[in-house]
Amino acid sequence: MKALEVQSPDLGYINLVLNSLDDQCNPVSTTYKLIYDYRAIKRAEDALGIDLKDFTQWSKVKSSMTPQLVHAGLAKYHPEVSLEEITDQLSPEAQVAIQNAVFELLFPGVIEKIEKLKAEQDASPNVQAAESAAV
């Protein structure tokens, strides 16, 4: 009989630092630890209506969904934080960085591979043009 062993890698996490101002306009920074275990993934999928583990579905993630994505990742270590609190504190400027970080946790190395392929494709026409000019 053949025995198979599967070892789960460390989940990894995102340290999200949200900067805001208090009532007296003093800067306030709050650090949250985001974990995307299966409970968080289900929570996000229910809120967003997409399959987070299908990378083709990520094109459907709108900027307005970012607070829900963050809120889902808070469940393990910050269950007391409401979606409204995150929505109020989260700056839209952080959207791409947050979505890329979550994507990287769910699909390790994929962004790097996509960027490498894109760079190779971008370089390819230039190489062909240089070769044509040399002839």
KEKE-3310 file (N, C-alpha, C; in steps of 0.2 Angstrom, whole numbers, plus 5000, padded with zeros to 4 digits):
npx = (5004:5003:5009:5005:5011:5006:5011:5006:5010:5016:5004:5006:5005:4998:5004:4995:4995:4986:4984:4978:4968:4965:4951:4957:4965:4977:4990:4986:4991:4986:4989:4986:4984:4982:4975:4973:4965:4955:4943:4943:4944:4932:4923:4927:4924:4910:4906:4911:4906:4914:4926:4939:4951:4952:4961:4958:4946:4949:4949:4937:4936:4932:4937:4929:4927:4938:4938:4930:4937:4948:4942:4938:4950:4953:4947:4952:4962:4957:4943:4934:4934:4924:4917:4913:4922:4934:4931:4930:4943:4952:4962:4959:4970:4978:4973:4978:4990:4986:4977:4986:4995:4986:4983:4996:4998:4988:4991:5006:5021:5015:5012:5025:5030:5021:5025:5037:5035:5028:5038:5047:5039:5038:5051:5053:5048:5056:5069:5066:5064:5077:5085:5079:5083:5096:5098)
npy = (4994:5011:5025:5042:5058:5074:5090:5104:5121:5135:5147:5161:5178:5195:5210:5224:5241:5254:5270:5285:5299:5306:5313:5325:5328:5321:5310:5293:5276:5260:5243:5228:5210:5200:5185:5172:5160:5145:5148:5162:5164:5158:5167:5179:5175:5173:5186:5193:5186:5178:5165:5164:5156:5154:5161:5168:5174:5185:5197:5201:5208:5222:5239:5244:5233:5230:5233:5223:5212:5214:5214:5201:5194:5198:5190:5180:5185:5198:5198:5207:5219:5229:5229:5241:5249:5246:5250:5264:5267:5263:5268:5271:5272:5262:5251:5243:5238:5230:5221:5214:5209:5200:5191:5186:5179:5169:5163:5159:5166:5168:5181:5185:5177:5180:5194:5191:5184:5194:5204:5197:5196:5209:5212:5205:5209:5220:5214:5207:5218:5224:5213:5213:5226:5224:5216)
npz = (5000:4996:5004:5006:5010:5015:5018:5026:5022:5031:5035:5033:5034:5034:5039:5042:5042:5047:5044:5052:5058:5074:5084:5087:5077:5078:5072:5071:5071:5067:5069:5061:5060:5046:5042:5030:5032:5029:5035:5034:5020:5016:5022:5015:5001:5002:5005:4994:4983:4974:4969:4978:4977:4964:4952:4941:4944:4951:4943:4944:4956:4963:4967:4978:4985:4993:5007:5012:5009:5017:5030:5031:5032:5045:5054:5063:5072:5075:5078:5084:5077:5066:5050:5046:5053:5047:5034:5036:5040:5031:5017:5000:4992:4996:4990:4979:4984:4995:4989:4981:4990:4997:4986:4984:4995:4994:4981:4980:4973:4960:4955:4953:4943:4933:4931:4926:4914:4907:4906:4898:4887:4883:4880:4869:4856:4854:4853:4841:4833:4833:4827:4814:4810:4809:4798)
capx = (5000:5007:5007:5006:5011:5005:5013:5004:5015:5014:4999:5008:5000:4999:5004:4992:4995:4981:4985:4972:4969:4960:4947:4961:4969:4983:4991:4985:4992:4984:4992:4981:4987:4977:4976:4968:4964:4949:4937:4943:4942:4924:4920:4928:4920:4903:4905:4912:4903:4919:4930:4946:4956:4952:4965:4954:4941:4952:4948:4930:4937:4931:4940:4924:4927:4944:4937:4927:4943:4952:4938:4938:4957:4954:4943:4956:4966:4954:4936:4930:4934:4919:4918:4912:4928:4939:4929:4931:4950:4956:4963:4959:4977:4981:4970:4982:4995:4982:4975:4992:4997:4982:4984:5002:4997:4984:4995:5013:5025:5012:5013:5032:5030:5017:5029:5043:5033:5027:5045:5050:5035:5039:5058:5053:5047:5062:5074:5065:5066:5084:5087:5077:5087:5103:5099)
capy = (5000:5017:5031:5049:5063:5081:5095:5111:5126:5141:5151:5167:5184:5202:5216:5230:5247:5259:5277:5290:5305:5305:5319:5331:5328:5318:5304:5287:5270:5254:5237:5222:5204:5197:5178:5170:5152:5143:5152:5169:5163:5157:5174:5184:5173:5175:5193:5196:5182:5175:5160:5167:5152:5154:5167:5171:5178:5191:5202:5204:5211:5229:5243:5244:5226:5229:5233:5216:5207:5215:5212:5193:5192:5200:5186:5176:5189:5204:5197:5213:5225:5229:5231:5249:5252:5245:5255:5271:5268:5261:5273:5268:5272:5256:5245:5238:5234:5225:5215:5210:5205:5194:5187:5183:5173:5163:5160:5161:5166:5169:5188:5186:5173:5185:5199:5189:5183:5201:5207:5193:5198:5216:5213:5201:5213:5224:5210:5206:5224:5225:5208:5215:5231:5222:5213)
capz = (5000:4995:5008:5004:5015:5013:5024:5025:5023:5036:5032:5031:5036:5031:5044:5039:5046:5044:5047:5052:5063:5079:5084:5088:5071:5079:5069:5074:5067:5070:5065:5061:5057:5042:5040:5026:5032:5025:5037:5031:5013:5015:5023:5009:4996:5004:5005:4987:4978:4969:4972:4979:4975:4956:4951:4935:4947:4954:4939:4947:4963:4963:4973:4983:4989:4997:5014:5014:5009:5023:5035:5031:5035:5052:5059:5067:5077:5077:5077:5087:5072:5062:5043:5046:5056:5042:5029:5038:5041:5025:5012:4993:4990:4998:4987:4975:4988:4999:4985:4978:4996:4998:4981:4985:5000:4991:4975:4981:4967:4954:4953:4951:4937:4928:4929:4922:4908:4904:4904:4892:4881:4882:4877:4863:4850:4854:4850:4834:4829:4832:4823:4808:4808:4808:4792)
cpx = (5004:5004:5009:5006:5010:5007:5010:5009:5012:5009:5002:5003:5002:4999:5001:4992:4991:4982:4979:4973:4963:4956:4950:4966:4976:4984:4990:4987:4990:4986:4987:4985:4981:4980:4971:4968:4957:4943:4937:4942:4935:4921:4921:4924:4912:4901:4906:4909:4908:4923:4937:4952:4956:4955:4961:4948:4943:4950:4941:4930:4937:4935:4936:4924:4933:4942:4934:4933:4947:4949:4938:4945:4958:4951:4947:4959:4962:4946:4931:4930:4928:4921:4917:4919:4933:4937:4931:4939:4954:4956:4962:4966:4980:4978:4974:4987:4992:4980:4981:4995:4993:4983:4990:5002:4993:4987:5002:5017:5022:5013:5020:5033:5026:5021:5035:5041:5031:5033:5048:5046:5037:5046:5058:5053:5053:5068:5073:5066:5073:5087:5085:5081:5094:5104:5099)
cpy = (5006:5022:5037:5053:5070:5085:5102:5116:5131:5145:5158:5172:5190:5206:5222:5235:5252:5265:5281:5295:5304:5312:5325:5332:5325:5312:5298:5281:5264:5248:5231:5216:5201:5190:5176:5162:5151:5147:5159:5169:5162:5164:5179:5181:5174:5182:5196:5192:5179:5169:5163:5163:5151:5161:5171:5175:5184:5197:5205:5207:5219:5233:5243:5238:5225:5229:5226:5211:5208:5212:5204:5191:5194:5195:5182:5180:5196:5203:5203:5219:5224:5231:5238:5252:5252:5250:5262:5272:5267:5266:5269:5268:5265:5249:5240:5234:5229:5219:5211:5206:5199:5189:5183:5177:5167:5160:5162:5161:5168:5176:5188:5182:5177:5190:5197:5188:5190:5204:5204:5195:5205:5217:5209:5205:5218:5220:5208:5212:5225:5220:5210:5221:5230:5219:5217)
cpz = (5000:5000:5006:5010:5012:5019:5022:5026:5028:5032:5029:5034:5033:5037:5040:5044:5043:5048:5047:5057:5068:5079:5085:5082:5073:5075:5073:5069:5071:5066:5066:5057:5053:5040:5036:5026:5029:5028:5034:5023:5012:5016:5018:5003:4996:5003:4997:4981:4972:4973:4972:4977:4967:4954:4945:4938:4950:4949:4941:4953:4962:4968:4979:4988:4993:5004:5016:5014:5015:5029:5036:5034:5042:5057:5064:5073:5079:5075:5079:5082:5067:5054:5042:5048:5050:5036:5030:5039:5035:5019:5005:4990:4991:4994:4983:4979:4992:4995:4982:4984:4997:4992:4981:4990:4998:4985:4976:4975:4960:4951:4950:4944:4931:4926:4925:4915:4904:4902:4898:4886:4878:4878:4871:4857:4849:4851:4843:4830:4828:4827:4815:4805:4806:4801:4786)
residu = (MET:LYS:ALA:LEU:GLU:VAL:GLN:SER:PRO:ASP:LEU:GLY:TYR:ILE:ASN:LEU:VAL:LEU:ASN:SER:LEU:ASP:ASP:GLN:CYS:ASN:PRO:VAL:SER:THR:THR:TYR:LYS:LEU:ILE:TYR:ASP:TYR:ARG:ALA:ILE:LYS:ARG:ALA:GLU:ASP:ALA:LEU:GLY:ILE:ASP:LEU:LYS:ASP:PHE:THR:GLN:TRP:SER:LYS:VAL:LYS:SER:SER:MET:THR:PRO:GLN:LEU:VAL:HIS:ALA:GLY:LEU:ALA:LYS:TYR:HIS:PRO:GLU:VAL:SER:LEU:GLU:GLU:ILE:THR:ASP:GLN:LEU:SER:PRO:GLU:ALA:GLN:VAL:ALA:ILE:GLN:ASN:ALA:VAL:PHE:GLU:LEU:LEU:PHE:PRO:GLY:VAL:ILE:GLU:LYS:ILE:GLU:LYS:LEU:LYS:ALA:GLU:GLN:ASP:ALA:SER:PRO:ASN:VAL:GLN:ALA:ALA:GLU:SER:ALA:ALA:VAL)
# end
